[in-house]
Amino acid sequence: MSIIKNLQWRYAVKKFDANKLLTEKQINTLKEAFNLTASSYGMQPIKMVVIQNKKIQQQLVQHSFNQEQVAQASHLLVICIQDELSSKDAEDYFSLVKKIRNTPDSILSSFKEYLMKKIDDANEDELVLWMKNQAYIALGNLMTVAASESIDSCPMEGFVPEKYDEVLQLEKHHLKSVLVLPVGFRADDDYMKDLKKVRKNIEDVVIEIN
């Protein structure tokens, strides 16, 4: 299918087939897609937890406003942000740039100093919002890649992050959950699967300036 056909095929699955599992190759594709997602300054202040454990998935349903997709899905992807961000993260990022690209300090230093100062000057709320924005970019990319691979998904904001953090013991990883994406394959009796996609006309959502 073309990418447009893939996106027309995609919808937020309401019921997964619990007996159908993603292959290792498919999961690795989603991992790679997550890692290759664009992020502001390239800093990647997010991580993804991949869960394939029905006991844990079932435990998380009650913390997901009883959305059963969490338990039915082949895998549950939880996108997380760091519990704090500091100029040290920027310093580490530029060390990685230097290691991979062999870029001299003379080229990196001014941008490095700018970014470190920008992070130091920002308050906690600003940094959390910035990191959450990166998580949404990753979510959109994952959904598109999943659709291109004929993998179903259901993006979720409707869950209790503090409970997820507790169940998944994210504190020890210095992370906080912000978004959830069950992935797998739609059930044959999902009432949503044959419904027409509801979208405005392109002319109503796109403004062209020539």
C-alpha positions in Angstrom: 0.0 0.0 0.0 1.1 3.6 -0.5 1.6 5.7 2.6 -1.8 7.5 2.0 -3.5 4.1 1.7 -1.8 3.1 4.9 -3.0 6.2 6.7 -6.5 5.7 5.4 -6.4 2.1 6.7 -5.2 3.2 10.2 -7.6 4.0 13.0 -7.5 4.0 16.8 -8.2 0.3 17.5 -10.9 -0.3 20.1 -10.4 -4.1 20.3 -7.2 -6.0 19.5 -6.9 -9.7 18.7 -5.1 -10.9 21.8 -4.0 -14.1 20.0 -2.0 -12.3 17.3 1.5 -11.1 18.2 4.0 -8.9 16.5 7.1 -10.5 15.2 10.5 -9.7 16.6 11.3 -7.9 13.3 8.1 -5.8 13.6 9.0 -4.8 17.2 12.5 -4.0 16.2 11.2 -1.7 13.4 9.2 0.2 15.9 12.2 0.5 18.2 14.3 1.8 15.4 11.6 4.2 14.3 11.4 5.6 17.9 15.1 6.1 18.0 15.2 7.8 14.6 12.3 10.2 15.5 13.2 13.9 15.1 13.6 15.8 18.4 14.4 19.4 19.2 18.2 19.9 19.0 18.5 16.2 18.5 18.7 15.7 22.2 16.2 12.8 22.6 15.0 13.5 26.2 12.6 10.6 26.0 12.6 6.8 26.3 10.2 4.1 25.4 9.3 1.1 27.5 8.2 -2.0 25.5 6.0 -4.4 27.5 5.0 -7.9 26.4 3.8 -9.3 29.6 0.0 -10.0 29.9 0.1 -10.0 33.7 1.5 -6.5 33.7 -0.7 -5.3 30.9 -3.8 -6.6 32.7 -2.6 -4.8 35.8 -2.4 -1.5 33.9 -5.9 -1.7 32.6 -7.3 -0.4 35.9 -4.9 2.6 35.6 -6.1 3.2 32.0 -9.7 4.0 32.7 -10.5 0.3 32.0 -9.5 0.5 28.3 -9.0 -3.2 27.5 -6.8 -2.5 24.5 -3.9 -2.2 27.1 -4.3 -5.9 27.9 -5.4 -7.2 24.5 -2.5 -5.6 22.5 0.5 -7.7 21.4 2.8 -5.1 23.0 2.3 -2.0 25.1 4.6 0.9 24.3 4.9 3.6 27.0 6.7 6.8 26.0 8.4 8.5 28.9 10.3 11.7 29.6 13.2 12.1 32.0 12.2 13.1 35.5 14.6 16.0 35.2 16.7 17.7 32.5 19.9 19.7 33.1 22.7 21.3 31.2 24.6 18.0 31.8 22.2 16.4 29.3 23.2 18.9 26.7 26.9 18.4 27.5 26.4 14.6 27.1 24.7 15.2 23.8 27.5 17.2 22.4 30.0 14.6 23.5 28.1 12.1 21.5 28.1 14.4 18.5 31.8 14.7 18.8 32.3 11.0 19.1 30.1 10.1 16.1 30.9 12.9 13.7 34.4 13.8 15.0 33.3 17.4 15.0 36.0 19.7 16.6 35.2 21.7 19.8 35.8 24.9 17.9 32.6 24.3 15.9 30.5 22.9 18.7 31.4 25.1 21.6 29.2 28.2 20.9 26.0 26.1 20.2 26.9 23.9 23.2 27.2 26.9 25.5 23.9 28.4 24.2 21.9 25.2 24.7 23.4 24.6 28.2 22.5 28.1 29.2 19.0 27.8 27.7 18.3 24.7 29.8 19.8 26.2 33.0 17.6 29.3 32.6 14.4 27.4 32.0 12.1 26.5 34.9 10.9 22.9 35.6 7.5 23.4 34.0 9.0 24.7 30.8 11.4 21.8 30.6 8.6 19.2 31.2 6.5 20.8 28.5 9.4 20.8 26.1 10.1 17.1 26.8 6.4 16.2 26.4 6.4 17.9 23.0 9.2 15.6 22.0 7.1 12.6 23.2 4.2 13.6 20.9 6.5 13.9 17.9 7.6 10.3 18.7 4.0 9.1 19.1 3.0 10.5 15.7 6.1 8.9 14.0 5.4 5.5 15.6 1.8 5.6 14.5 2.8 6.4 10.9 5.5 3.7 10.8 3.2 1.2 12.4 0.5 1.9 9.7 3.1 1.5 7.0 3.9 -1.9 8.4 0.2 -2.9 8.7 0.5 -2.8 12.5 -2.5 -1.5 14.4 -2.3 1.0 17.2 -4.3 3.1 19.6 -2.8 6.3 21.0 -3.7 7.0 24.6 -3.5 10.0 26.9 -6.2 8.4 29.1 -4.3 6.8 31.8 -2.9 7.6 35.3 0.8 8.3 34.8 1.7 8.1 38.5 0.2 4.6 38.7 2.0 3.5 35.5 5.3 4.8 37.0 4.6 2.8 40.1 3.8 -0.5 38.4 6.7 -0.2 36.0 9.1 1.1 38.6 10.1 4.0 36.4 11.5 6.0 39.2 14.6 3.8 39.3 15.1 4.7 35.6 14.6 8.4 36.3 11.6 8.4 34.0 7.9 9.5 34.0 5.3 8.1 31.7 3.4 10.6 29.4 1.9 8.6 26.5 0.7 5.0 25.9 0.5 3.2 22.6 -0.9 -0.4 22.5 0.2 -2.1 19.2 -0.9 -5.3 17.6 -3.7 -6.4 15.2 -7.3 -5.4 15.1 -9.9 -8.0 16.2 -12.4 -9.1 13.5 -15.3 -8.0 15.7 -13.9 -4.5 16.5 -16.9 -2.3 15.7 -14.7 0.5 14.4 -12.7 -1.4 11.8 -15.3 -1.1 8.9 -16.4 2.4 9.7 -15.6 5.2 7.2 -12.9 7.6 8.4 -14.3 11.0 9.4 -12.1 13.8 8.2 -12.7 17.3 6.9 -12.0 18.2 3.3 -8.4 19.0 2.5 -9.4 22.5 1.5 -10.8 23.0 5.1 -7.6 22.1 6.8 -4.9 23.3 4.4 -4.2 26.9 3.5 -2.0 27.4 0.4 0.0 30.6 0.0 1.5 31.1 -3.4 
